Amino acid sequence: MKVLKFGGTSVGSIENIRRVKEIIVDGDEKIVVLSAMSGTTNALVEISDLIKNNNSAKALQNTESLHEKYKLVLDELIEEASLKLDVAAYINSVFEFLKVCTSKKHSELLYNKIVSQGELLSTYFFTKYLHQEGVNARLL
């Protein structure tokens, strides 16, 4: 079994996400590992740092800005209505979680929870995109 890892730039744009799909769809089973979309990890680290520095207002503002980026990706990448609703609900739940985090006391655990959301978002997005394209894929 092959394991393919794609970094943030590989999934950093709609065009690149489509290229990754073309690379992995070759008829062979494989495990695909994705990084967070380009810029996402840095944005999440900054949100965590703002929380750590007691600047929850700016952390919330940055969270909302990142949410807007993901809404735009959703609009461009997912066309199928039922999948779009599903992905939108997931994105909204992630960003609601992040908004709640902005009012919590900072800790290493909170940092890890915040920063991990980037990979979770890209992997969820990509799996749903593959479903839309008729590719048999499972999110693990």
Solvent accessible surface area in square Angstrom, and as a share of the most:
residue,aa,sasa,rsa
1,M,156,0.69
2,K,112,0.47
3,V,93,0.53
4,L,48,0.24
5,K,123,0.52
6,F,22,0.09
7,G,33,0.32
8,G,19,0.18
9,T,104,0.60
10,S,37,0.24
11,V,2,0.01
12,G,24,0.23
13,S,45,0.29
14,I,23,0.12
15,E,102,0.46
16,N,30,0.15
17,I,6,0.03
18,R,100,0.37
19,R,132,0.48
20,V,4,0.02
21,K,28,0.12
22,E,116,0.52
23,I,103,0.53
24,I,14,0.07
25,V,70,0.40
26,D,81,0.42
27,G,79,0.76
28,D,87,0.45
29,E,139,0.62
30,K,35,0.15
31,I,75,0.38
32,V,40,0.23
33,V,64,0.37
34,L,9,0.05
35,S,24,0.15
36,A,5,0.04
37,M,3,0.01
38,S,53,0.34
39,G,45,0.43
40,T,0,0.00
41,T,51,0.30
42,N,116,0.59
43,A,28,0.22
44,L,0,0.00
45,V,45,0.26
46,E,85,0.38
47,I,0,0.00
48,S,0,0.00
49,D,61,0.32
50,L,27,0.13
51,I,7,0.04
52,K,126,0.53
53,N,106,0.54
54,N,140,0.72
55,N,62,0.32
56,S,54,0.35
57,A,78,0.60
58,K,77,0.33
59,A,0,0.00
60,L,65,0.32
61,Q,104,0.46
62,N,25,0.13
63,T,0,0.00
64,E,77,0.35
65,S,71,0.46
66,L,12,0.06
67,H,13,0.06
68,E,92,0.41
69,K,63,0.27
70,Y,0,0.00
71,K,77,0.33
72,L,115,0.57
73,V,15,0.09
74,L,10,0.05
75,D,88,0.45
76,E,105,0.47
77,L,1,0.00
78,I,0,0.00
79,E,130,0.58
80,E,84,0.37
81,A,74,0.58
82,S,73,0.47
83,L,23,0.11
84,K,58,0.24
85,L,131,0.65
86,D,53,0.28
87,V,0,0.00
88,A,26,0.20
89,A,63,0.49
90,Y,55,0.21
91,I,2,0.01
92,N,67,0.34
93,S,62,0.40
94,V,8,0.04
95,F,1,0.00
96,E,94,0.42
97,F,68,0.28
98,L,0,0.00
99,K,53,0.22
100,V,80,0.46
101,C,0,0.00
102,T,8,0.05
103,S,95,0.61
104,K,101,0.43
105,K,181,0.77
106,H,43,0.19
107,S,52,0.34
108,E,136,0.61
109,L,113,0.56
110,L,11,0.06
111,Y,74,0.28
112,N,73,0.38
113,K,89,0.38
114,I,0,0.00
115,V,25,0.14
116,S,47,0.30
117,Q,20,0.09
118,G,0,0.00
119,E,66,0.30
120,L,88,0.44
121,L,0,0.00
122,S,4,0.03
123,T,37,0.21
124,Y,30,0.11
125,F,4,0.02
126,F,9,0.04
127,T,11,0.06
128,K,35,0.15
129,Y,7,0.03
130,L,10,0.05
131,H,70,0.31
132,Q,33,0.15
133,E,74,0.33
134,G,69,0.67
135,V,32,0.18
136,N,153,0.78
137,A,24,0.18
138,R,203,0.74
139,L,80,0.40
140,L,170,0.85
